[in-house]
Amino acid sequence: MQQEKVLTKGKGNFFFGFHDLVAWNTAGDKLLALRIDNILTPPNPDVPCDIGYVNGDESFVKLGQTYAYNYPQGARQQWVGNTDLFVVNDRINGAWRSKVYNTTTKECTELEYSTHVITDDGWAFAQDYARLYRVGGYGYTGLPDPYASEHVSENTGIIKHNIHTKAASLLISLKEIAHFQLNPNLGNNHYLTHLLLNPSQTRLAFLHRYKLKDGGETTRLMTIGIDGNNLKCLASGFLSHFDWKDDTHIAIWGRTGSGVEKLRSSLLYRMIPSGLISQAKKVIKKLMYKKPKGAAAKPNAAFNWLLFKDENNAEPAFLAKGIVNEDGHPMFCPANRDWMICDTYPDENGIRVLFLFQYSTQKRVDLGTYKMIDTKPDLKESAAYLTGVDKGVMKAFSLEQMAFTRSGLHCDLHPRWKKDGTMVAFDSIHEGRRLIYGYDVSNIVLNNGTTATHS
């Protein structure tokens, strides 16, 4: 029996975004949220969404508005350490920047740079949202990419800035990253995404992605010290959602070292004229789905949840082989990183599953199932709001697909923890509008799973 509880009251649609941020403040009495009326199109650059928090009585306290949001990742609203300050992105004076709100005094201060993640003591790390939007990632609509003509730029990358002192510097450039253990000319439109601090907040993980001439994309999982030193490339291939298992290990869904990656990095592949790439892609697909002969596949031979040590060219181990067999959105519990909350993508019936996984026992506990709704995005309006997305991206995906995945109708659960590990929050649309729900998992996590209820 499902035990979720609606955490947001009032008119409109409520959402939070990604699975890699703690949604509640340390006291546990405020839950950050965004609110908007219409979710049938990608974000309209002229229509802001409300920013605020949910009180203990599930009422929404609005503190302001933001133009810097997308439905998968929200506006990167997040608490600053153990304070009741939170930072949120916004469009300010023609640039993607961020603001700090004080939930006690209701005061707001503006910052010179955007914020994707932030340390407890106020060091924030920004990525290039204009570039992300142009290349089809989770950026913000409304501002052009000033470096669109450069496949690799030394003027963009990861910016480090302090919300208290306003000190700022370029931690590392996109050009430096693209040249690290790689010939950047192998790809085009390089970009960075998914910045994430390790538990002790000493290192920053991120994905380095670039487009290939066959229309595909390659991803590198990389880390760097928050001082800008000790850059590492852990793995490359098809790599998706991830989280730090602990300070020195990262769990990620994907596949590395396959025949596809080997072919794409070969001299033969680089010599294939662009006009023949479509035929070459057919060969790639055959290689991609060809089953290995003989013994069971090695960890890097197929899609799986992999566990990488934070070192260059790390050898993968399995996180949950045979237990969790599909991609989802993981977050390890801040109070006990033996436990992970995750979801699945919709099955053929549009059903998503919310579940817990315990690493030490390799045990999965299904919590609930949540169905997509049949409402379709407004294609007439959507086209205008996708202006600025790279032509290659729009050719690779239909307008219907882009409109749906960028609208609020595409609603991954994206579960995230309460800091003490007693509860998780998630976004869902199964009741007809987008709302934030909570699920009490204390009986499972605190009792080591002995009182778990399977749905």
C-alpha positions in Angstrom: 0.0 0.0 0.0 1.4 3.4 -1.0 2.0 5.9 1.8 3.0 9.0 0.0 1.7 12.4 1.2 1.0 15.6 -0.8 3.4 18.2 0.6 2.2 21.2 -1.5 -1.2 22.9 -1.2 -2.8 25.7 -3.3 -3.5 26.4 -6.9 -1.1 25.7 -9.7 1.7 23.2 -10.3 4.6 22.7 -7.8 8.0 21.2 -8.5 11.5 21.0 -7.2 13.7 19.5 -9.8 16.7 17.2 -9.7 17.6 14.3 -7.4 21.0 15.6 -6.2 20.0 18.3 -3.6 18.6 18.1 -0.1 15.1 19.6 -0.3 14.6 20.5 3.4 16.5 22.9 5.6 18.4 21.4 8.5 15.6 21.9 11.0 13.3 20.0 8.6 10.5 22.6 8.8 10.9 24.2 5.3 10.8 22.5 1.9 12.0 24.5 -1.1 9.6 24.6 -4.0 8.8 26.3 -7.3 5.2 27.1 -8.4 3.8 27.8 -11.9 0.4 27.8 -13.5 1.0 26.4 -17.0 3.2 23.3 -17.6 2.1 22.5 -21.1 5.1 24.0 -22.9 8.8 24.4 -22.3 9.6 27.4 -20.1 8.5 30.7 -21.6 11.4 33.2 -21.3 8.8 35.9 -20.5 6.9 34.0 -17.8 8.6 33.5 -14.4 7.8 30.9 -11.8 7.3 31.5 -8.1 10.1 30.6 -5.7 9.6 29.9 -2.0 9.2 27.2 0.5 6.6 24.9 2.0 5.8 25.3 5.7 4.9 22.5 8.1 1.2 22.9 7.2 2.0 22.4 3.5 1.2 26.0 2.7 3.5 27.7 0.1 5.4 30.9 1.2 6.3 32.9 -1.8 9.5 34.9 -1.6 10.0 35.9 -5.2 10.1 34.8 -8.8 12.7 33.5 -11.2 13.2 33.3 -15.0 16.0 30.8 -14.7 14.3 27.4 -14.5 13.7 24.2 -16.4 11.4 21.4 -15.3 14.0 18.6 -14.9 16.4 20.6 -12.6 14.3 23.5 -11.3 16.2 26.7 -10.6 18.9 24.9 -8.6 17.3 26.3 -5.4 19.2 24.9 -2.4 20.0 25.6 1.3 23.3 27.1 2.3 24.7 24.8 5.0 22.7 24.7 8.3 21.3 28.2 7.8 17.9 29.3 6.6 19.4 31.0 3.6 18.9 29.6 0.2 20.3 30.4 -3.2 18.4 30.2 -6.5 19.2 31.1 -10.1 17.6 33.9 -11.9 18.1 36.2 -15.0 19.5 39.5 -13.7 20.6 42.3 -16.0 20.8 40.1 -19.1 22.8 37.3 -17.5 22.3 34.1 -15.7 23.1 34.8 -12.1 21.7 33.9 -8.7 20.1 35.3 -5.6 20.3 34.6 -1.9 17.1 34.7 0.1 16.9 34.9 3.9 13.7 33.0 4.9 13.7 34.8 8.3 14.0 38.4 7.3 12.7 37.9 3.7 15.7 39.9 2.4 17.2 39.1 -1.0 20.7 39.8 -2.3 22.0 39.4 -5.9 25.1 37.5 -7.0 27.3 38.0 -10.1 27.2 34.4 -11.1 24.8 31.5 -11.2 25.0 28.6 -8.8 24.7 24.9 -9.5 26.1 23.5 -6.2 27.3 25.2 -3.1 29.4 24.2 0.0 28.2 24.7 3.5 30.5 27.7 3.9 29.3 29.5 0.8 31.6 28.5 -2.1 29.3 28.2 -5.1 30.1 26.6 -8.5 28.5 27.8 -11.7 28.2 26.2 -15.1 27.3 27.7 -18.4 23.4 27.6 -18.7 23.3 29.4 -22.0 25.5 26.8 -23.6 23.6 24.0 -22.0 20.4 25.2 -23.4 21.8 25.6 -26.9 23.2 22.1 -27.1 20.0 20.5 -25.7 21.0 20.1 -22.1 19.3 21.4 -18.9 19.9 25.1 -19.4 17.7 28.1 -19.3 15.9 29.7 -22.2 16.0 33.4 -23.1 19.7 34.3 -23.5 22.1 33.5 -26.4 25.3 31.5 -26.0 28.1 34.0 -26.5 30.6 31.3 -27.4 28.3 29.4 -29.8 30.9 29.6 -32.6 33.5 27.9 -30.5 33.4 24.1 -30.1 35.9 24.5 -27.2 36.2 27.8 -25.4 38.7 29.1 -22.9 36.2 31.7 -21.8 33.6 29.4 -20.3 33.8 26.4 -17.9 33.3 26.1 -14.1 33.2 29.4 -12.1 33.9 29.4 -8.4 32.4 32.3 -6.3 31.7 33.0 -2.7 28.2 34.2 -1.8 29.5 36.0 1.3 32.7 37.7 0.1 31.8 37.9 -3.6 35.3 36.5 -4.5 35.2 34.8 -7.9 37.5 33.0 -10.3 37.4 30.5 -13.2 38.0 27.2 -11.5 38.8 25.5 -14.9 38.0 26.3 -18.5 36.1 24.1 -20.9 39.2 24.2 -23.1 41.4 22.8 -20.4 39.0 20.0 -19.7 38.6 19.2 -23.4 42.4 18.9 -23.8 42.8 16.6 -20.8 43.6 13.1 -22.0 41.7 13.8 -25.2 42.0 15.2 -28.7 39.2 17.8 -28.6 38.9 17.8 -32.4 37.3 14.3 -32.2 34.0 16.0 -31.2 32.2 19.3 -31.4 30.1 21.5 -29.2 31.8 20.4 -26.0 30.0 21.3 -22.8 29.8 20.6 -19.0 26.9 19.5 -16.9 25.8 17.9 -13.6 28.2 19.4 -11.1 28.1 17.6 -7.8 30.2 17.9 -4.6 31.4 14.8 -2.7 30.1 14.4 0.9 33.1 16.2 2.5 32.8 18.9 -0.2 36.5 18.7 -1.2 36.0 17.5 -4.8 33.6 18.3 -7.6 32.3 15.7 -10.0 30.9 16.6 -13.4 30.1 15.3 -16.9 32.1 16.5 -19.9 30.1 15.8 -23.1 30.6 16.5 -26.7 28.8 15.7 -30.0 30.0 13.2 -32.6 29.8 13.4 -36.3 27.4 10.4 -36.4 24.9 12.5 -34.4 25.7 10.7 -31.1 27.3 12.0 -28.0 30.1 10.8 -25.7 30.3 11.5 -22.0 33.3 11.6 -19.6 32.9 11.4 -15.9 35.4 13.7 -14.3 36.4 15.2 -10.9 38.4 18.1 -9.7 39.4 19.5 -6.3 37.5 22.6 -5.3 40.8 24.4 -5.3 41.1 23.7 -9.1 43.8 21.1 -8.8 44.0 17.4 -9.5 41.7 17.0 -12.5 40.8 13.4 -13.2 38.9 11.4 -15.8 37.4 8.3 -14.3 35.6 6.9 -17.3 34.2 7.7 -20.7 31.4 6.2 -22.8 27.6 6.3 -22.4 27.3 7.7 -18.9 24.1 9.0 -17.3 22.8 9.8 -13.8 25.2 9.5 -10.8 25.9 10.3 -7.2 28.8 10.1 -4.9 28.5 6.8 -2.9 31.1 8.2 -0.5 34.1 10.6 -0.7 36.1 8.4 -3.0 33.5 6.4 -5.1 30.9 7.4 -7.6 27.9 5.3 -8.7 26.7 5.9 -12.2 24.5 4.3 -14.8 26.1 3.5 -18.1 28.4 1.5 -20.3 32.1 2.0 -20.9 34.7 0.3 -23.1 32.1 -1.2 -25.5 32.6 -1.9 -29.1 30.7 1.3 -29.9 33.2 3.5 -27.9 36.2 1.6 -29.4 34.9 2.1 -32.9 34.2 5.8 -32.4 37.7 6.4 -31.1 39.4 4.4 -33.9 41.4 5.8 -36.7 39.1 4.1 -39.2 36.0 5.8 -37.8 37.7 9.2 -37.9 38.5 8.7 -41.6 34.8 7.9 -42.5 33.4 10.9 -44.6 30.5 12.6 -42.9 28.2 11.7 -45.7 28.6 8.0 -44.9 28.1 8.3 -41.2 24.4 7.3 -41.5 25.4 4.0 -42.8 28.2 3.7 -40.2 25.6 4.2 -37.5 23.8 1.1 -38.6 27.0 -0.8 -38.0 27.3 0.8 -34.6 23.8 -0.2 -33.6 24.5 -3.8 -34.6 27.7 -3.7 -32.4 25.8 -2.0 -29.6 23.2 -4.8 -29.3 25.4 -7.8 -30.1 25.5 -10.2 -27.1 28.9 -11.3 -25.9 29.8 -15.0 -26.5 30.9 -17.4 -23.9 31.3 -16.3 -20.3 29.1 -13.7 -18.6 29.8 -10.1 -19.5 32.3 -8.1 -17.7 31.2 -5.0 -15.8 32.1 -2.6 -18.6 30.5 -4.7 -21.4 26.8 -3.7 -20.9 24.6 -1.1 -19.4 24.6 -1.3 -15.6 24.9 0.6 -12.3 28.7 0.9 -12.0 30.9 2.0 -9.1 34.0 4.0 -9.9 36.8 4.9 -7.6 37.9 8.6 -7.9 41.0 7.9 -9.9 42.1 8.2 -13.6 40.8 5.5 -15.9 39.2 3.6 -12.9 38.1 0.0 -13.2 34.4 -0.3 -12.6 32.7 -2.5 -10.1 29.0 -3.3 -9.9 26.8 -1.3 -7.6 23.6 -3.4 -7.7 24.0 -6.1 -10.4 20.9 -8.1 -10.9 19.0 -5.9 -8.3 18.7 -2.5 -10.1 18.7 -3.1 -13.8 17.7 0.2 -15.4 18.6 3.9 -15.4 17.1 6.2 -12.8 17.8 9.1 -10.6 19.9 8.1 -7.5 20.6 10.0 -4.3 22.5 8.4 -1.3 21.1 9.2 2.1 23.1 12.1 3.8 22.6 10.4 7.2 23.5 6.9 6.1 25.1 6.5 2.7 24.5 2.7 2.7 21.0 3.6 1.6 20.0 5.1 -1.8 16.7 6.4 -3.0 16.0 6.1 -6.7 13.3 5.9 -9.4 12.7 4.3 -12.7 11.8 5.7 -16.1 8.2 4.9 -17.2 7.5 1.4 -18.5 5.3 0.6 -21.4 2.3 1.5 -19.3 3.7 4.8 -18.2 4.4 3.5 -14.7 7.4 4.9 -12.6 8.6 3.1 -9.5 10.0 4.7 -6.4 12.4 2.5 -4.5 15.1 2.2 -1.9 18.3 0.3 -2.2 20.7 -0.8 0.5 24.3 -1.4 -0.7 25.5 -3.6 2.1 22.7 -6.1 1.8 22.0 -5.6 -1.9 18.4 -5.3 -1.0 15.8 -3.3 -3.0 12.6 -2.0 -1.4 9.8 -0.8 -3.7 7.8 2.1 -2.2 5.2 3.1 -4.7 4.2 3.3 -8.4 3.2 6.5 -10.1 1.7 6.8 -13.6 2.2 9.4 -16.3 -0.8 11.3 -17.5 -2.0 11.4 -21.2 -2.0 15.1 -21.6 0.1 16.3 -24.6 2.2 19.4 -24.8 1.1 22.5 -26.7 3.1 22.1 -29.9 2.0 25.4 -31.4 3.4 27.4 -28.5 6.4 25.0 -27.8 8.2 25.8 -31.1 8.6 29.4 -30.1 10.0 28.5 -26.7 12.6 26.2 -28.3 14.2 29.0 -30.2 18.0 29.0 -29.8 18.4 25.2 -29.5 21.1 24.0 -31.8 19.8 23.0 -35.3 21.6 19.6 -35.0 19.7 18.9 -31.8 16.4 19.8 -33.3 17.1 17.5 -36.3 18.0 14.6 -34.0 14.8 14.9 -32.0 11.3 15.6 -33.2 9.4 18.7 -32.0 6.9 16.4 -30.2 9.7 14.8 -28.2 11.5 18.1 -27.4 8.3 19.8 -26.4 7.3 16.9 -24.1 10.7 16.4 -22.4 11.2 20.1 -21.9 7.6 20.7 -20.6 6.3 20.2 -17.1 4.4 17.2 -18.4 7.6 15.2 -18.4 7.9 14.5 -14.7 10.6 12.2 -13.4 10.2 11.5 -9.7 13.7 12.8 -9.0 13.6 11.7 -5.3 15.7 13.6 -2.7 16.3 13.1 1.0 15.6 14.9 4.1 19.0 15.5 5.8 18.2 13.2 8.8 17.3 10.3 6.4 13.7 10.0 7.7 11.9 11.1 4.6 12.2 11.6 0.9 10.4 14.1 -1.4 9.6 13.6 -5.1 7.8 15.3 -7.9 4.9 13.5 -9.6 2.0 14.2 -12.0 0.0 11.0 -11.4 -3.0 12.9 -10.0 -3.4 15.2 -13.0 -1.2 18.2 -12.0 2.4 18.4 -10.9 2.9 18.3 -7.1 5.6 17.5 -4.6 5.0 14.5 -2.4 6.7 13.1 0.7 7.3 9.5 1.8 8.2 8.6 5.3 11.0 6.0 5.1 12.2 6.1 8.7 10.8 2.6 9.5 12.8 1.2 6.7 16.1 3.0 7.0 16.3 3.2 10.8 15.2 -0.4 11.3 17.5 -1.6 8.5 14.6 -2.6 6.3 13.0 -5.1 8.7 9.6 -3.3 8.6 9.6 -2.5 4.9 6.3 -2.5 3.0 6.5 -3.6 -0.6 4.1 -2.1 -3.1 
